[in-house]
Amino acid sequence: MPRVHFKYDPENLKYLKLNHNLRSRLFKSFSWIAGSLVLAIMFNILYAIFFDTPRESQARQENEALLQDYQFLSKKYNRVDTVLKEVRSIDENLYRTIFETEPVFRKGLDENEELNELFQYLSMTNNELVSLSHKELENIHENISLQEQEYRHLMSYSGEKSELLTSLPAIQPIRNKDLTRTASGFGYRIHPIYKIKKMHPGMDFTAPTGTEVFATGDGTVELVEMSKRGNGNTIVLDHGSGYKTSYMHLDATKVRTGNKVKRGDVIGWVGNTGLSVAPHLHYEVSLNGNPVNPVNYFFLELSPENYDKMILLSIKSGQSFD
């Protein structure tokens, strides 16, 4: 015999019999199931919003690792590519100006000029992008190997052109073996006084007043100018073959116009004359009347590692000293 359920009615002060027919029981069951489903769905949604599944967590970690790998490769690519461009620049000047010939391996280097396309593949997956980055870095190292072959070829001409080589600017104008005196490089920089972006046609080396300044190649003193304005006390050397070097903001000079100098001779001392904000040497190299980047003309003094470091130091500074 089925159990009978009653409900007390306080208004009528009596018990009422509850009617549990099939329809009402189905309705209650459906309501309970529906409520449970709604709660389950809401719980899953909230969980998905605030928590990752194990698979999502693993994918997120893999993506972060790939992104870090790609960023590291991008920085490495930019570093190597910057150095390689500077090496090519001085390489071409050496061949065409000093040795009067053309680079013999230039075709091999030109075939890899498409390295800049690395950053155009934004539609690729992370794995594809990192794989491509590794491949392009390998191409750069092949480029460097070809460059080394060019230098060996270059040395074969050095016996015939030894006199010209001694005149070529090839050392730093002050003692700077640890590169700590490298301040501002060649290119557009913020002027320290005018606070506007201007072309800085040389390199600045910070040093105390009185620090020795050296001739960077054999040559003839073309100009000695003593001034309290502009470039301050200045020396200009003519090295022949279209090369000239300038040494500015000097405290004092040791040479006169017409003097012959050898590479490494002391020609003056660092100062703070002219339009300068601190004691330093402003050094310029020009080829056929056009300023060129002096960082390309320290190759007799710097190791390959320090040469790379010098290039990167010279492009980081945002403000010049004059």
Secondary structure as UniProt FT lines:
FT   STRAND          6..9
FT   TURN            10..13
FT   STRAND          14..17
FT   HELIX           22..50
FT   HELIX           54..93
FT   HELIX           94..98
FT   TURN            104..105
FT   HELIX           106..110
FT   TURN            111..112
FT   HELIX           113..120
FT   TURN            122..123
FT   HELIX           126..155
FT   TURN            156..161
FT   HELIX           162..167
FT   TURN            177..178
FT   TURN            180..181
FT   STRAND          182..184
FT   STRAND          187..190
FT   TURN            192..194
FT   STRAND          197..200
FT   STRAND          203..206
FT   TURN            209..210
FT   STRAND          212..214
FT   STRAND          219..225
FT   TURN            230..231
FT   STRAND          233..240
FT   TURN            241..242
FT   STRAND          243..253
FT   TURN            257..258
FT   STRAND          260..261
FT   TURN            263..264
FT   STRAND          266..271
FT   STRAND          280..287
FT   TURN            288..289
FT   STRAND          290..292
FT   HELIX           294..297
FT   TURN            299..301
FT   HELIX           304..316
//
